[in-house]
Amino acid sequence: MWLFIFVLAYWAYCIAMGIKGARMAKSASDYFIAGRTIPIWVFVLAATATSFSGWTFMGHPGLLYRDGFQYAYASFYAITIPFTGVIFLKRQWILGKRFGYVTPGEMFSDYFKSDAIRVLTVVVALVFSIPYLGVQLRASGFLFNVLTNGMFSVEAGMWMLSAVVFLYVASGGLRAVAYVDTVQCILLAGGIMAIGIIGINAAGGWTALNQGIANLTTLDTKLTVEGYSHYIAIPGVIQFVPSGTKAVGGAWTGMMILTYAFALMGIQSSPAFSMWSFSNKNPRPFAPQQVWASSFGIGGILIFFTAFQAFSGHLIGADPKMLEAGFAVDKLQLGKDLMAMPGKQGMIVPALINMLSDTAPWAVGLLAVCALAAMQSTGAAYMSTAGGMLTRDLYKHFLNKDASHATQKLFGRIGVGIIVGSALVVATTSKDALVLLGGLAVAYGFQMWPALIGICYWPFLTRRGITVGLILGLIAVTCTETIGTKWFGITSWGRWPWTLHSAGWGIIFNLGSAIIISAMTQDSESRSHRQKFHDYLEEHAGIPKEKKSLVPLAWIIVLVWFLFAQGPGAVLGNTIFGSPTDSSTWTFGMPSIWAWQALWWALGVGMMWFLAYKMNMSTIPETEIEVLVEDIGDIGKARLDTDKP
């Protein structure tokens, strides 16, 4: 009963925001990018919710339960995701404000003078959005199935929940998505903390939790080369793993962690986030979202509260080995090994929620809505933005350049329907394919980095270099994921060769070929055209003269952080604060690897503050942006009307 009460209340709010958004969407710009008027606090919460999806709520604690603290380095995506925003969002906003861009395809096409890059941007948006959305929708159906004790099948729950998301996204556009995301952000963060508290209380508190971790490591048979438990140590810097074999001590080597971070950085380099940047009145919300809401807030929650969830599960009945050894008390009453259940490690969060079903059934309903909100937060944004790109970059540009605002909004809603329908069909008809495709999504998004580097910083990169690089990057990602080895019969290597994530392989081919081909395809006319954009960006987004001396320091800070927080240097965290095999040596009463992660989380927040505020990379431009065109139509005509870029 409580579950349905909270779900209905949540749905009512979503639909109300959809109706409000529809009433306010007078123009195409209003519908697709909220008229560039999203309030500061709305963007801060909405962009945070979009960055951290149901995977953060459900999947992250599950993998931490299975793989231990070697996987927990992934928690730093609370910093690396907005790091991408620090690098690119302000400069994209300036260009969007200047020229009235609504989609990133319009921006890239104008800058590179190419329709090919426009189409490729839409392709990236689609291959990112459809599988990513499918994973979220199926997960929401699975959760609904578990929490209603099978009253609704996974597919029925998925389609029912999707219908509501479609209604408010299609009707209200990005404004409706933003206002719903504000609530979803609060529910996501609050839910993770609440479930973490449930877990650590059930485990007996902080001291009991750490003692339980020490006991867990004594039973572990999955050891690194040094003989350390995989739960509290990473298995070295890199491993050259032959095809068909597994890495010793786990897959999360220093280089795997680093390249996995690259993949997750694809979330804010994806085309959807370019549209988020365009939707703001000014860049004022960027810095607080990047530094405080994401890096500090979500980062701290992931470092501590998801660990509480994961490791408490081992101590309260999810792990039969711990029960047999007398190191755990069966409070979950699962009746079997968690890893033998249909959802495997993904069941840890529902199991913790269900602990309250007898004592506080209302809390079960509330936490279930928190999980559903988390799963829908990212998907809604990608529905809206992908629909906008289908309309503006394909229909309007190629088929009907004079499309009215009403027509554009209509086709935007049709686009949302196409995206949702495609995601549901894939999620319903082929679960295996969904898992494979979902693994590609964020790695594909990261392949937009070279194009963004080109338009925001480096005029050397040419149209041909970026186009070929992007194509080769997408191919490299595909060939180093399971889909490449399973569907295309590639047997020379397995998934993630040399414990490097597919995003890492993709960017090697992408950026490498972009640089080589750009060097071979330079011409003065195109270079002069691109340089005008960079001159304008330097004038309005360049680092102030009095701070240019800090640029080398900024580079050093960033490189050191990536090297030691989640790169090869992270191997030092295994032992620097105590031996993994002797809990009496743990300096802070916690495993060395956990203390190391907490330290570099704090340093990461400092790094983000330094870049966003001190280096002015996410602050309001000191000079006013002169708007050339309010809502982009014929860019070529706008160019002829002025000698400015």
N, C-alpha and C positions, 0 to 999 in steps of 0.2 A: 504493500500500500504506500509506504513512504517513498519507495523508489518512483512509483508513478506520480506521486504528488510533486516531487522535486523535478522530475523530468518534464511534466506538463508546465510547471512554472517557468522552467528554463526555456522551453519551446515557445511559450507565450511571449517572453521577452524577445527572443530571436525574431519572431514574426512581426512583433510591434516595431522593431528597428527596421525590418524590411519595408514595412508600410511607410514609415517616416522617411526612409531613404528614397523611396519611389516618389513621394510627394516633393522632395527637395531637388530631385534630379531633373532640372529644366533643360539642361544641355548635355551633349555627349561628354564634355569635360566633367560636368557634375556627376554623371553616372560612372564613368570609368576611373576618375582620379579624385572624386569628391570635390570638384571645383577648386582644387589646390588650397583647401581651407580646413584641413583636419586640425583640430586643436592640439596643443602641445601634449597635454596629459593623455589624450586619446592615442596619439601616435606612440608615445612611450610604452603604454601598455599593449596596444595592438601589435606593434612591431615585435615586441617581446613574445607575445602569444604566437605570432606567425613563425618566429624562429624556432620555438620549442614546442613540438607537437606531442601527439599521443605516444610516440616512441619514447620521449623523455619520461612520460608518466608510467608507461607499462614496460617497454622493451629495455630501457636502460637499467632499472633495478634487476631485471631478469638476467641480463648478461653479466652484471656484477655478481649475482648469486652464483652463476655457473663458472665464470672465468676469474673471479676475484679482483683484487686491486690492480692487477696488470691491465685489465680492461678499464678500470676506473679513471685512467688517464684521459679517457674519452670525455670525462666530465668537463675538461677544459674547453669543450666546444662552446661553453657559456662565454668564453673569451674569444676564441678564434672565429666564431660566427660573426659577432659584432666587429671584430677586427677588420673583416672585409668591408663592413659599413663605414668604418673610420677612413679606410683607404679610398672608397669610391662614392659614397652617398652624397656628400656635400657638392662635389664637382658635377655629378649627374643632375642634382637639383638646380645648380646654376644654369646648366645648358637647357634643362627643361623649362625653367622660368624664362630664359632669354628667348627661346624659339617656340615655346608653346608645345613642346613634345608631350604626347600622351602615352606613347609606348616606346620601349627601347629600340624596337625595329625602326621607328621613325628617326630616332637619334643616330643609330649606326648607319642607316641608309644615307642620311644627309651628310654625315662626316666622311664616310668612305666612298660616297657617290656610287652606291651599289644596291641593287634590289636583291642580289644573291644573299648578302649578309642579313637583309631584312627577313627573307624567307627562312634562312638558317636559324635566326633568333626565334622565330615562331616554332620551328621544329624542336629546338631545345626546350622551349616552354612546354610544348605538348609532351615530349618524351619525359620531361621532368614531372609535369603535373598529373598525367593520367595514372602512371603506376604508383606515384607517391600518394595520390588521393585514394587509389584503390586499396592500398595497404591500410590507410587510416580508416576507411569505411568498413573494411572487413573486420578490422580489430574492434571497432565499435560494436559491430554485430555480434562478435564473439563474446565481448564483455557483457552485452545485454543478455545473451543466451545463458551465460554463467550465473549472473546475478538474479535472473528470474527463474533459476532452477529448470531451465529448458522449456519454459512457457513459450518462448519464441525461438525458432531456429536461427542459426547464424545468418542465413540469407534473408529471412523475414525481418529480423532486427535491423540488418544492414540497409535494406531497401526502405524501411519505415523511417529510420534516422536520416537517411540521405534525402528523403523527400522534404523534410523540414529545412535542411541546409540549402537545398536547391531553391526553396520558396523565398527565403530571406535574401539569399545572394542574388538571384535573378531579378527580384523585384527592386531591391534597394541599391545594388551596385557596391562599389568599394566603401561608400560611407556606411552602409548597413554592416558590412564586414568589420569595419574599424570599431564601431560602437559595440558590436557583439563581442569582438575580440578583447575589449577592455575587461568585460566580466570574465571571459574565458581565461585571461591571464591571471586574475585573482584566484579563480577556482583551481587552475593548474598549480600555481605556487603553494596555495593553502592546502590543497589536497596532498601534495608530495610531503609537506612538512607534517601534516596530521598523520599520514600513514607511517612515516618514519618514527614519530613519537609512539604510535601504537606498537610498532615493532620493538623499539628499544625498551619500552616499559615491559613488554611481554618477556623480553630476554633477561630482565633483571637490572637494567641500568648500564651506565657507561663502563664501569669496571667489569661487570659480568660479561658484557659484550666483547671487550678486548680479551678477557680470559677465554671466552668461548672461541674467538678467532685463533688464539694460540692452540687450544685443544684441536680445532679443526685441522690445523696444519700438520699435527702429528699423525692424522689418519690419511693424509693425502698421498696418493701414489703417482700423481702427475707432477713430476719434479723437473726443475730446470737442470742444465748441465752442471751447475754448481751444487745441486742437491737441495735447492730451496723449493718449498711448496709453491705451486703456481698461483695460489691464492694471494701471496704477499710478496711476489717478486716477478719482474719481467724477465723473459728468457734471452737476454743479451741485446746487442745492437741490431743485428740482422742475421737471418739464417737463409742459406742457399738450399732451399728444400726441393729435392727431385720431384717430378710429377708423380702423383699418386701416393705421396707420403705426407705426413703431418710434421709441423715444427715441433721440436723437443721442448717440452715445458709450456706449450701454448703458443698461439700465433702472434701475441701482442709484443713483438720486439720494439726497440726504440724507433726503427724506421717505419714499422707498421703503424705505430701510434701516430707518428708525424704525418704520414701520407693519408691516414684515416681522417686526421684533422683537416687536411686539404679537402677531402670529400665533403665534410660538413661545412666548410667555408663556402661550398657551392650554394648553400641556402641563400645567403645575402648577395651572392653574385649572380643568382638566377634572374631571368628577365622580370619575374614578379616583383622583386625588390626594387628594381629600377622604377617601376610604376609607383611603389610606395614612396620613393624619394620625391617623385613629381607631385605627389598629392599634398605636400605640405606648403603652407604659406611662406615659411622660411626654415632654415636649418636648425633653429633653436632646439627642437626636440631630439636631434640626433645624439648629442653628447650625453645627456642624462640617460637615454635609452641604452646607449652602448656601454657606458661606464657603470652606472648605478643599478639600473633595472636588470640588465643582463649579466655583466661581468661580476658585479658584487652580489646582487640579489640571487639570481638563478644559480650563479657559480657556487656560492656558499651553500645553497640548498642541495645541489648535486654532490658536492664534496662530502657533506655530512649526512643529510637525511636519506639519500638513496642508499648510502652504505648501511645506515641503520636498518633499512628495509631488507636489504639483501642478506646481510650476515645474521640478522635476528632470525630469518627463516631457517638457517642451519641449526639454530639453537632451540627452536620451538616446534620441531616436528616434521619439517619438510625433507630432512636428510636422514634416511634410516641408519646410515653408518654412525651418525652422532648419537642416535637413540640407542643403538646396540652397545655402544661404548660407554653409555651412561653420562654423556656430555650434554644431553639435551632432554627437554621435557615436552611431551607431545600435547601442545596446546592447540595446534591447528586441526588435529583430528582428521587428517586427509585420508587415512587408511591405506596409503601407498606412498611410494617415492614421488616427490614432486616432478622429477624428470621423466616419470613413466605416465604422467597425465597428458591429456590431449594437447594442452598448450605448453607443456614442458616448463622451462624457466619463466615463461611469460605468465604462469599462474601464480607467481609469488605475490603480486599486488592484489588480485582478487581474493587470494587465500587470507591475506592480512585484513582486508576489508570485511570478509565474512566472519571474522572472529567476533565482530560486534553484533551479529545478527540476533543474538538472544538478549544481550544487555542493553544495546542502544540501536534498535532497528532504524531509527531516523537517521543515524550517522551513516549507516550502510547506503541509504538512498542518497544522502548528500554527497558522499564520497564517490558514488557511482556517477553522479552528474559531473563531479570534478573530472573524472576520467573521460567521460563523453565529451565534455567541453575541450579537454586537451586534445582529443583526437580530431575534433572538428575545427580547431583554431587555425591550423595551417591549411587544411584542405579548402576552407572557405575562401581564403585569400587567393589560392591558386586557381580556383574556379573563376573568380571574378577577373583576375588579371589575364588569364589565358583566353577567356571570352573576349576581353577587350582587344587582345592582339589579333585574334581571328577576325574581328570586325574591322579594325583600323588598318592592319598590315596586309590583309588578304582581300576582304570584300571591298572596303573603301578604296584602297590604293589601286587594285587591279581591275575591279569591276564597276565601281560607281564612285568616282572621285567627288561628285557633287551630292553625295548622300546627305540627307537632312539629319538633324539631331535626333528626331524621332525614329528615323530609319536605323540610325546607328545604335540607338538604345535597344530597338527590337532585335537587331542581329546580335547585339551583345548578349541578350537574354537567350537567344537561340544557341549562341556559342557556349554559354554556361551549361545549357542542356546537353550539348554534344559532349562536353568534358565529363560531366557527371555520368551520363549514360555510358560512355566508353569505359570509365573507371569501374562502374558497376558490372558491366558485362564481363570485363576481364576478371574482376574479383569473384564473380559468380561461377563462371565457366571453367576457370583454370587457376586453382590455388597455387599449383607449382609454378606456373608462369608468372603469377603475381609476385611471388617471393623473388624470383630471378630478376624481373623487371624492376621491382622496388629497390634492389641493390644497386641498380644503375642510376637512379634518379639524381641523387645529390652529386655523384661523380660527374654526371653530365653537366649539372649546373656549374661546377667548378671550371669547366672548360670555357666559360665566358670570361675568365680572368684576362687572357691576352687581349681580347677585344676591348675590355674596360681599361686595361693598362694603356692601350693605344689611344683611346679617345680622351682619357683623363690626364695622361702624363707624357707619352712617348710618341711624337709624330713620326718617328722613323718607321713604325709598323704600317705597312701598306694594305690596301684592300685585298690583293691577291695573297699576301702573306697570312693575313688573319683568316681569310676564307678557307684556304687550304689547311692551315693549322687547325682550325676548328673541326674540319671534317676528319683529319687524321687523328685528332684527339678523341673524338667520339668513337672512331673505329678502335683505337687502342684501349679505351675503357671497355668497350664491348668484348674485345678479345681476351681481356684479363679478368673478366668476371665469369661466373658460372655459366651464364647464358652463352658465352663464346665457346667454352669447352664442351658444354652439353648439347647445345643446339647446332653449332657449326662444326662439331667434330674435331676441334683443336685439341690434340693430345700431347703436344710437345711441352706444354707447361700446364699447371693447374691454376686454380683461382688464386689471384694475388701472388704471382711469382716472386721469389726471394723475399717473402713477407713484406712486399710493397703493395699498398692498396691500388686498385685500378685507377683512382683519381691521380695518383702519383705517376703511373705509367702514361696516362692520358696527357698530363701537362708536360711531360718530357717530350713527347712527340708533337704536341700542339705548339708550345712556345718555341721549341727548337726549330721546327720547320717554319714557323712564322718569322723568326729572325732571319733565317737563311734565305727564304724566298723574298722577304722585304728588302734585304741587301741587294738582291738581283733585279728588283722591279721598281727602283726609285725613279721618279720623274719630277722635274721641278714644278710643273703646274699643280699636280696633286699634292705635293709636299707643301706648296704655298697655301693651298686651300686648307689643309689640315692645320698648318701653323697658325692661321687666324683664330681657330678655336683655342689653341693653346696659349696664344698671346692674351686672349680674353680671360681664360682661366687663371693665368699668372697674375693678371691685374686684380682679379676679384677673389681668388682662392689661394694665391701664392703665400708662402710663409713670410711674415713681416721681416724686414731687413734686420731688425734688432734681434731676431731669433734664428737667423740663418746659421749662426755659429753652433746652434744646438743640433743641426741636422746629423752630423756624424755620431753624436751621442744617441740620437733617436735610433739610428741604424744599429748601433751596438746593443742597445737595450732590447730591440726586437729580435735580433739574431741570437743573443744570449738566452732570451726567454724561450724561443722556439727550440733551441738546442737542448736546454736542460729541463724545461717544463714538460715537453712532450716530444722529444727527439732522442738522438743517440745518448745524450748526457743524462737522460732520465734513469739509466741503469745505475747511476750513483745512489739513487733513492732506495735501492734494495737494502743497503747496509749502513748508510751514513748515520742513521739514528738508532742503530742497534742491529744485532744479528737476527736474521729471519728464523733461525733455528733455536733461539734462546730468548724467550719473552722477558726474562729478568733483565736483559740488557736494553730493552726498549726505553729510550730516553724520556719520552713523554707518556709512557704507559700505553702506547699504541704502536702498531707495526711501523717500522721505519718508512715504508713506502707511502703509508697514509699521511704521516707527518710531512714527508717531502711534498706530497700533493697539496696539502693545506698551505705550506710555505709558498709554493709557486703560484697557487691561486691568489694569495695576497699580493705577491709581486706582480702578477698579471693585471690585477685591478690597478696597481700603480702605473704599469706600462700604459694601460688604456687611458688613464687620466692624463698622463704626460702627452700622449699623442692627440687626444681629442680636445683637451683644453689648452695645455701649455703650448703645443705646436699649432694650435688654431685649425686643426684638420676637420673639426666638426662644429665650429662656432659660426655665428652669423658673419657674412662678409662685411668688411669695413666700408666698402663702397657699394652704392645702390646698383641693383641689376636693372638695366634698361630693357623693358620688354619690347621685342620686335613684333611678335604676333601672339594674340591671346590664346587662340585655339588653332593649332596647325592645320593649314589647308594645303595650298600649293607652295611648298618651301622654295621652289625655284623662283617664283614671283617675289616672295619675300626677300630673297637674296638680291634680285635685280633692283629692288626699291631702296637699297642702302649699300653703302660701300663698307659697312661694318660686317663682321662675320655673323 
